[in-house]
Amino acid sequence: MQTMDSLAPLTRAQHSMWKGHHHHGSYPFHTAEWLVIDGPLNRELFHQAIEFTLKEAKALHWRALEKDGRVYRIDDVDVRPPQFADLSHLDDQAILDWADCAVEPPFDLSAGHLYDYVFAHLDDNKYGLFFRAHHVALDGYAYGLMINRFLDYYQSLKNASALKNKAFDHFEKFLADEQRYLASPKAEQDLQFWRENFSHELAPKKRLKRKLKQPFYQGPRYEEVIDWETQQKMNALAAELKLPSAMVVMAVMMSYLVKQSGDSKQCFGVPMMSRLGTASMRIPCLVMNILPLRLAGTGQENLKETVQLLAQRFAEVRPHQNSYFEQMRFVLDGFDPFDNILFGPIVNWIPYPLPEYFEGCHLTKTTISAGPIEDFDIAITNKFVDGVERLYLAVDGHKELYNVEALGEYWHDFMRMLRLWLQQPEQLANQLSIEKKLPD
């Protein structure tokens, strides 16, 4: 049993979300995924698979306790029971509308209410799983761990076979990794890097000029798969540069957003895979770290040079990725940590595709909510389509500024620029144009 002397404080990532929850409310920090399973699913075994996964995911079952100005984690919360819904009378759009509403109910961190899940009946041999969680509990990579573990347990139960993957590591291992880093000289060295490169005139500036009623909120999403002809051209360029194809999308998107802001020093928030080399590679929890990065081109770069420039920028910041943005915001000189919540539009890449089929069933995943939005964010996701790994591009917008239709127009405007640059890769960044301006 935990005592006050043995309680562990929240991690830096958790504490950031806890602070955000108490400042902005619960809703901006809700995340959710919607899975559709089409095929002869054994529902009883699938329910067991999810229960076993949740019991294994210790980092999902805790409550926050505030005492003497500090926040601690108490690990005495039971696995939450499932909910059930019959959605067979709804069409696809009505189901997504239902999911949007299901995201909204508040979580209670002090009671340990960090997630919910709903089994849905959609049609004969067609089922849904809605899983939502407070961002304090899970990030995007953690959702992938959870879903893959659902499938691993299901296949093991159905075939009376061994699990393919080892069990989740215990959360305590990650806490130990983090405490070792914070006690090391490297922690201060990393913070000094950010001070030197993102302070005073180099401090990140928000793209958006207007004040919003809710500066940190949820918003609509528009997502489509990038057409195969365009992806093949990106694949060829990426192979030549020995970089992932998603890097091409990210580089062109940053160029597009620089044109939108008119600021060559436009800063972006880039989620980093800081799990590498730590126990958290096998722990479904919140580790996600967002760091400031600017492309800072001259406008005289062609397509290949622009992608190479972005790879160079990543190489510059990656050695210092363990500085957490919640710390960093308070050490940058000339940066208001309360007016600037993050560092600019988030450009994210989720590179781990889920299997398209399992045990005779077809699986599709739709992200219902990825968490809080300040303005205009981007997510690139690898997904299998008919056995081929494809890139999906999603644009998220703050609901005070955008609706789905408007986001679709920006999506197509960006794709027009991307296709043109791939067709004429020697064109310089300054020679390209945008056709639909983002709101100021």
C-alpha positions as CSV (number, residue, x, y, z in Angstrom):
1,M,0.0,0.0,0.0
2,Q,1.3,3.5,-0.9
3,T,2.0,6.0,1.9
4,M,2.8,9.7,1.5
5,D,6.5,8.8,1.7
6,S,6.3,6.3,-1.2
7,L,4.0,8.3,-3.5
8,A,5.5,9.2,-6.8
9,P,5.0,12.6,-8.3
10,L,3.4,13.0,-11.7
11,T,5.8,12.8,-14.6
12,R,6.6,16.1,-16.4
13,A,4.2,15.2,-19.2
14,Q,1.4,14.2,-16.8
15,H,1.9,17.4,-14.7
16,S,1.6,19.5,-17.8
17,M,-1.7,18.0,-18.7
18,W,-2.9,18.2,-15.1
19,K,-2.1,21.9,-15.0
20,G,-3.8,22.4,-18.4
21,H,-6.9,20.5,-17.1
22,H,-7.2,22.8,-14.1
23,H,-6.7,25.9,-16.2
24,H,-8.7,25.2,-19.4
25,G,-11.0,22.4,-18.2
26,S,-11.2,18.8,-19.1
27,Y,-12.6,18.9,-22.6
28,P,-9.5,20.2,-24.6
29,F,-7.5,17.3,-23.3
30,H,-9.8,14.5,-24.5
31,T,-8.5,12.1,-27.1
32,A,-10.4,9.3,-28.8
33,E,-10.1,6.6,-31.4
34,W,-12.9,4.8,-33.3
35,L,-12.3,1.2,-34.5
36,V,-14.6,-0.5,-37.0
37,I,-14.2,-4.3,-37.2
38,D,-15.9,-6.0,-40.2
39,G,-16.0,-9.7,-40.1
40,P,-16.7,-12.8,-38.0
41,L,-15.5,-11.4,-34.7
42,N,-15.9,-13.5,-31.5
43,R,-17.3,-10.7,-29.4
44,E,-16.9,-12.5,-26.1
45,L,-13.2,-13.2,-26.7
46,F,-12.7,-9.6,-27.9
47,H,-14.2,-8.3,-24.7
48,Q,-11.8,-10.5,-22.8
49,A,-8.9,-9.3,-24.8
50,I,-9.6,-5.7,-24.0
51,E,-10.1,-6.5,-20.3
52,F,-6.8,-8.4,-20.1
53,T,-5.0,-5.5,-21.9
54,L,-6.5,-2.9,-19.5
55,K,-5.4,-5.0,-16.5
56,E,-1.9,-5.0,-17.9
57,A,-1.9,-1.3,-18.6
58,K,-1.0,-0.1,-15.1
59,A,-0.4,3.5,-16.2
60,L,-4.1,3.9,-16.9
61,H,-5.2,3.2,-13.3
62,W,-4.3,6.0,-11.0
63,R,-5.7,9.1,-9.5
64,A,-4.1,12.5,-8.8
65,L,-3.6,13.8,-5.2
66,E,-2.6,17.4,-4.6
67,K,-0.8,17.9,-1.3
68,D,1.4,20.8,-0.1
69,G,1.6,22.3,-3.6
70,R,2.7,19.0,-5.3
71,V,0.7,16.5,-7.3
72,Y,1.1,12.8,-6.7
73,R,-0.1,9.6,-8.3
74,I,-2.0,7.0,-6.3
75,D,-2.2,3.6,-7.9
76,D,-5.4,2.2,-6.4
77,V,-8.0,2.6,-9.3
78,D,-9.8,-0.4,-10.7
79,V,-10.3,-1.3,-14.4
80,R,-13.3,0.6,-15.7
81,P,-16.3,-1.5,-16.9
82,P,-17.3,-1.4,-20.6
83,Q,-20.3,0.4,-22.0
84,F,-22.5,-0.9,-24.8
85,A,-24.4,0.8,-27.6
86,D,-26.5,-0.3,-30.6
87,L,-25.7,2.1,-33.5
88,S,-27.1,-0.1,-36.2
89,H,-29.8,2.4,-37.1
90,L,-27.2,5.1,-37.9
91,D,-25.3,5.8,-41.1
92,D,-21.6,6.4,-41.2
93,Q,-21.8,10.2,-40.7
94,A,-24.3,9.9,-37.9
95,I,-22.0,7.4,-36.2
96,L,-19.1,9.9,-36.4
97,D,-21.5,12.6,-35.0
98,W,-22.3,10.2,-32.1
99,A,-18.5,9.7,-31.5
100,D,-18.0,13.5,-31.4
101,C,-20.6,13.8,-28.7
102,A,-19.2,10.8,-26.8
103,V,-15.8,12.6,-26.6
104,E,-17.3,15.4,-24.5
105,P,-18.1,14.2,-21.0
106,P,-15.5,15.4,-18.5
107,F,-12.9,13.2,-16.9
108,D,-12.1,13.4,-13.1
109,L,-8.4,13.1,-12.5
110,S,-8.8,13.1,-8.7
111,A,-11.1,10.1,-8.9
112,G,-9.0,8.2,-11.4
113,H,-11.5,8.5,-14.2
114,L,-9.0,8.6,-17.1
115,Y,-10.7,6.6,-19.9
116,D,-13.9,5.0,-21.2
117,Y,-14.7,2.5,-23.8
118,V,-17.8,1.5,-25.7
119,F,-18.6,-1.7,-27.6
120,A,-21.0,-0.9,-30.5
121,H,-23.1,-3.1,-32.6
122,L,-23.2,-1.7,-36.2
123,D,-24.6,-4.5,-38.4
124,D,-24.4,-8.2,-39.0
125,N,-20.7,-9.1,-38.5
126,K,-19.8,-5.4,-38.1
127,Y,-18.8,-3.9,-34.8
128,G,-17.2,-0.7,-33.3
129,L,-15.0,0.1,-30.4
130,F,-14.9,3.6,-29.2
131,F,-12.0,4.3,-26.8
132,R,-11.4,7.7,-25.3
133,A,-8.9,8.9,-22.7
134,H,-7.6,12.0,-21.1
135,H,-4.3,13.1,-22.6
136,V,-2.8,12.8,-19.1
137,A,-3.1,9.0,-19.6
138,L,-2.3,8.3,-23.3
139,D,-0.6,9.8,-26.3
140,G,-0.9,8.7,-29.9
141,Y,1.8,6.0,-29.7
142,A,0.2,4.6,-26.6
143,Y,-3.1,4.2,-28.4
144,G,-1.2,2.1,-31.0
145,L,0.3,-0.1,-28.2
146,M,-3.1,-0.6,-26.7
147,I,-4.8,-1.6,-30.0
148,N,-2.1,-3.9,-31.0
149,R,-2.3,-5.6,-27.6
150,F,-6.1,-6.0,-28.0
151,L,-5.4,-7.9,-31.2
152,D,-2.5,-9.9,-29.7
153,Y,-4.7,-11.1,-26.8
154,Y,-7.6,-11.8,-29.1
155,Q,-5.5,-14.0,-31.5
156,S,-4.0,-15.8,-28.5
157,L,-7.4,-16.5,-27.0
158,K,-9.0,-17.5,-30.3
159,N,-6.2,-19.8,-31.4
160,A,-5.1,-21.1,-27.9
161,S,-1.6,-19.9,-28.7
162,A,1.1,-17.9,-27.0
163,L,1.0,-14.1,-27.1
164,K,3.3,-12.7,-29.8
165,N,4.6,-9.7,-27.7
166,K,5.9,-9.4,-24.2
167,A,3.8,-7.8,-21.6
168,F,3.7,-4.0,-21.0
169,D,6.5,-2.8,-18.8
170,H,5.5,-1.4,-15.5
171,F,5.2,2.4,-15.3
172,E,7.8,2.5,-12.5
173,K,10.5,1.8,-15.0
174,F,9.7,4.9,-17.0
175,L,9.6,7.0,-13.9
176,A,13.1,5.8,-13.0
177,D,14.3,6.7,-16.5
178,E,12.9,10.2,-16.2
179,Q,14.3,10.8,-12.7
180,R,17.8,9.7,-13.8
181,Y,17.7,12.1,-16.7
182,L,16.5,15.0,-14.5
183,A,19.3,14.4,-12.0
184,S,22.0,14.3,-14.8
185,P,24.1,17.2,-16.1
186,K,22.5,16.5,-19.5
187,A,19.2,17.9,-18.4
188,E,20.6,21.4,-17.8
189,Q,22.7,21.2,-21.0
190,D,19.6,20.5,-23.0
191,L,17.7,23.4,-21.5
192,Q,20.7,25.7,-22.3
193,F,20.5,24.6,-26.0
194,W,16.9,25.8,-26.1
195,R,17.6,29.1,-24.3
196,E,20.4,29.9,-26.8
197,N,18.4,29.0,-29.9
198,F,14.8,30.1,-29.1
199,S,15.1,33.2,-26.9
200,H,14.7,37.0,-27.5
201,E,14.3,37.7,-31.2
202,L,14.4,33.9,-31.9
203,A,11.6,33.3,-29.4
204,P,8.6,31.5,-31.0
205,K,5.7,33.7,-32.1
206,K,2.1,32.6,-32.5
207,R,0.9,32.7,-36.1
208,L,-2.6,33.8,-35.0
209,K,-3.1,37.5,-34.2
210,R,-6.6,37.4,-32.9
211,K,-7.7,36.4,-29.4
212,L,-10.0,33.4,-29.1
213,K,-12.7,32.8,-26.5
214,Q,-11.2,29.4,-25.8
215,P,-7.5,29.6,-26.8
216,F,-6.9,25.9,-26.2
217,Y,-9.7,23.7,-27.4
218,Q,-11.0,20.9,-29.6
219,G,-11.8,21.3,-33.3
220,P,-12.9,19.6,-36.5
221,R,-10.7,17.4,-38.7
222,Y,-10.4,16.8,-42.4
223,E,-8.5,13.7,-43.5
224,E,-7.9,11.9,-46.8
225,V,-5.4,9.5,-48.2
226,I,-2.8,11.1,-50.4
227,D,-3.3,9.8,-54.0
228,W,-1.1,7.0,-55.1
229,E,0.5,8.9,-58.0
230,T,1.7,11.6,-55.6
231,Q,2.8,9.1,-53.0
232,Q,4.9,7.3,-55.6
233,K,6.7,10.5,-56.5
234,M,7.3,11.2,-52.9
235,N,8.6,7.7,-52.3
236,A,11.1,8.1,-55.2
237,L,12.4,11.4,-53.8
238,A,12.5,10.0,-50.2
239,A,14.4,6.9,-51.4
240,E,17.0,9.1,-53.2
241,L,17.5,11.2,-50.0
242,K,17.3,8.1,-47.7
243,L,14.5,9.7,-45.7
244,P,10.9,8.6,-45.0
245,S,8.2,9.9,-47.4
246,A,6.4,11.6,-44.6
247,M,9.4,14.0,-44.4
248,V,8.6,15.3,-47.8
249,V,5.0,16.1,-46.7
250,M,6.3,17.8,-43.5
251,A,8.8,19.9,-45.4
252,V,6.3,21.1,-48.0
253,M,3.7,21.7,-45.3
254,M,6.1,23.9,-43.3
255,S,6.9,25.8,-46.5
256,Y,3.1,26.2,-47.1
257,L,2.6,27.5,-43.6
258,V,5.5,29.9,-43.9
259,K,3.8,31.4,-46.9
260,Q,0.6,31.6,-45.0
261,S,2.2,33.6,-42.1
262,G,4.7,35.5,-44.3
263,D,7.3,34.8,-41.6
264,S,10.4,32.9,-42.7
265,K,11.2,32.3,-39.1
266,Q,7.8,30.7,-38.4
267,C,8.1,28.2,-35.6
268,F,6.4,24.8,-35.5
269,G,5.6,22.4,-32.7
270,V,7.0,19.0,-33.6
271,P,6.1,15.9,-31.5
272,M,9.3,13.9,-30.8
273,M,9.6,10.2,-30.3
274,S,11.4,10.5,-26.9
275,R,10.5,6.9,-26.0
276,L,13.5,5.5,-27.9
277,G,15.9,3.9,-25.6
278,T,13.6,3.9,-22.6
279,A,11.1,1.5,-21.0
280,S,8.2,3.6,-22.3
281,M,8.6,1.8,-25.7
282,R,6.4,-0.9,-24.1
283,I,4.3,1.3,-21.7
284,P,1.0,2.8,-22.8
285,C,1.2,6.2,-21.1
286,L,1.8,9.8,-21.9
287,V,5.4,10.5,-23.0
288,M,4.7,12.7,-26.0
289,N,6.9,15.8,-26.1
290,I,6.5,18.8,-28.4
291,L,9.5,20.8,-29.3
292,P,10.0,24.0,-31.2
293,L,11.5,23.7,-34.7
294,R,11.8,26.2,-37.5
295,L,12.6,25.4,-41.1
296,A,14.2,28.8,-41.5
297,G,14.8,28.6,-45.3
298,T,15.8,31.5,-47.5
299,G,13.1,30.7,-50.1
300,Q,15.8,29.9,-52.6
301,E,15.7,26.2,-51.9
302,N,14.2,23.7,-54.4
303,L,12.2,20.7,-53.3
304,K,15.1,18.4,-52.6
305,E,17.0,21.1,-50.7
306,T,13.9,22.0,-48.6
307,V,13.5,18.3,-47.5
308,Q,17.2,18.1,-46.7
309,L,17.0,21.3,-44.7
310,L,14.2,19.9,-42.6
311,A,16.2,16.7,-42.0
312,Q,19.1,19.0,-40.9
313,R,16.8,20.9,-38.5
314,F,15.6,17.6,-36.9
315,A,19.3,16.5,-36.5
316,E,20.0,19.8,-34.7
317,V,17.3,19.5,-32.1
318,R,17.0,15.7,-31.7
319,P,20.0,15.4,-29.2
320,H,18.1,17.7,-26.9
321,Q,14.7,16.2,-27.2
322,N,14.4,15.2,-23.5
323,S,13.8,18.8,-22.4
324,Y,10.1,18.9,-21.8
325,F,8.1,21.7,-23.4
326,E,6.4,22.5,-20.1
327,Q,9.9,23.3,-18.6
328,M,11.1,25.0,-21.7
329,R,8.3,27.5,-21.9
330,F,9.4,29.0,-18.6
331,V,13.2,29.2,-19.4
332,L,13.1,30.9,-22.8
333,D,13.9,34.6,-22.6
334,G,11.5,36.9,-24.3
335,F,8.7,34.3,-24.5
336,D,5.5,34.7,-22.6
337,P,4.7,31.2,-21.3
338,F,1.0,32.0,-20.7
339,D,0.2,33.8,-23.9
340,N,2.1,31.2,-26.0
341,I,0.9,27.8,-24.9
342,L,3.0,25.9,-27.4
343,F,5.3,26.9,-30.3
344,G,3.2,27.3,-33.4
345,P,1.3,24.9,-35.7
346,I,1.9,21.3,-34.8
347,V,3.2,19.2,-37.7
348,N,3.0,15.5,-36.5
349,W,3.9,12.2,-38.1
350,I,2.5,8.9,-36.7
351,P,4.6,6.2,-38.5
352,Y,3.3,3.0,-37.0
353,P,0.4,1.5,-39.1
354,L,-2.1,-0.9,-37.5
355,P,-2.7,-4.3,-39.3
356,E,-5.5,-4.1,-41.9
357,Y,-6.7,-7.6,-41.2
358,F,-6.8,-9.9,-38.2
359,E,-8.4,-13.3,-37.8
360,G,-10.6,-12.9,-40.9
361,C,-11.7,-9.4,-39.8
362,H,-11.1,-6.0,-41.5
363,L,-9.9,-3.2,-39.2
364,T,-10.2,0.5,-39.8
365,K,-9.2,3.3,-37.3
366,T,-10.5,6.8,-37.3
367,T,-9.1,9.4,-34.9
368,I,-12.0,11.3,-33.4
369,S,-10.0,13.6,-31.2
370,A,-6.2,14.1,-31.0
371,G,-6.3,16.6,-28.1
372,P,-6.1,20.4,-27.8
373,I,-5.7,22.8,-30.8
374,E,-4.5,26.4,-30.7
375,D,-5.0,27.2,-34.4
376,F,-4.2,24.9,-37.3
377,D,-2.4,21.5,-36.9
378,I,-1.3,18.7,-39.2
379,A,-1.0,15.0,-38.7
380,I,0.5,12.5,-41.2
381,T,-0.3,8.9,-40.6
382,N,0.8,5.6,-42.2
383,K,-2.1,3.2,-42.8
384,F,-2.5,0.0,-44.8
385,V,-4.9,0.2,-47.7
386,D,-5.4,-3.1,-49.7
387,G,-2.1,-4.3,-48.3
388,V,-0.1,-1.2,-49.4
389,E,1.2,1.2,-46.8
390,R,-0.2,4.7,-47.6
391,L,0.1,8.2,-46.2
392,Y,-3.0,9.9,-44.8
393,L,-2.9,13.7,-44.3
394,A,-5.2,15.2,-41.6
395,V,-5.7,18.9,-40.9
396,D,-7.2,20.0,-37.6
397,G,-8.5,23.4,-36.8
398,H,-9.8,25.4,-33.8
399,K,-13.6,25.3,-33.9
400,E,-13.8,29.1,-33.5
401,L,-11.9,29.5,-36.8
402,Y,-12.7,26.5,-39.1
403,N,-15.3,24.0,-40.0
404,V,-14.7,20.7,-41.9
405,E,-15.5,22.3,-45.3
406,A,-12.9,25.0,-44.8
407,L,-10.3,22.5,-43.6
408,G,-11.0,20.5,-46.8
409,E,-10.3,23.6,-48.9
410,Y,-6.9,24.1,-47.1
411,W,-6.2,20.4,-47.6
412,H,-6.7,20.7,-51.3
413,D,-4.8,24.0,-51.5
414,F,-1.8,22.3,-49.9
415,M,-2.1,19.2,-52.1
416,R,-2.1,21.5,-55.2
417,M,1.2,23.0,-54.0
418,L,2.7,19.6,-53.1
419,R,1.8,18.1,-56.5
420,L,3.2,21.1,-58.4
421,W,6.5,20.9,-56.6
422,L,6.8,17.2,-57.2
423,Q,6.1,17.8,-60.9
424,Q,8.6,20.7,-61.0
425,P,11.1,19.9,-58.3
426,E,13.6,22.5,-59.4
427,Q,11.2,25.4,-58.7
428,L,12.3,27.4,-55.7
429,A,10.1,27.8,-52.6
430,N,9.6,31.5,-53.3
431,Q,8.2,30.7,-56.7
432,L,5.3,28.7,-55.2
433,S,2.0,30.3,-54.1
434,I,-1.0,29.7,-51.9
435,E,-4.6,30.2,-53.1
436,K,-6.5,30.1,-49.8
437,K,-5.3,32.3,-46.9
438,L,-5.6,31.1,-43.3
439,P,-7.5,33.5,-40.9
440,D,-5.4,36.0,-39.1
